[in-house]
């Protein structure tokens, strides 16, 4: 029984670390979020953080997974128009957490290396995102002139690219541009 209790405490501590790291990175930015500061918020040492995650890169990869959980976008239960709105809401929310957008963008570049701890996260996340776009703007729905897979890649590439532009110039209207693109590629069933 002691093992089970220790395991539960370890899981709870890991979640506490992730929530704290998510908050610190969201507020202070990726470059200003040190392991030391995250550890201080949780009340552990930087070495203890590495006990739970192995490396800074693994911690930051898990922070992105946690961010995805918080976004709570479950497109499988949404119509195309509801999915469009939910996707744009996530993009709007991203403008409130620039540190997480920077973390995502930087790790995505580093994760091009198959040996990087975030490599499989980005492959899986990209596949799930494209699948949800295909499901919501599906093959049977012919409002778009693009095939669903191409549509999904265009939406994903534009979203990721807009994040980079926004990081350089915060006046870039990410949600507005994405809404215009989605409407052009896949017109809504009712006026937006």
Secondary structure, DSSP 8 states (H G I E B T S, - for coil): -HHHHHHHHHHHHHHHHHHHHHHHHHHH-TTT--HHHHHHHHTS-HHHHHHHHSSHHHHHHHHHHHHHHHH---GGGS-HHHHHHHHHHHHHHHTT-HHHHHHHHHHHHHTTSTTSTTHHHHHHHHHHHHHHHHHHT-TT-TTSSS-HHHHHHHHHHHHHHHHHHHHH-TT--HHHHHHHHHHHHS--SS--
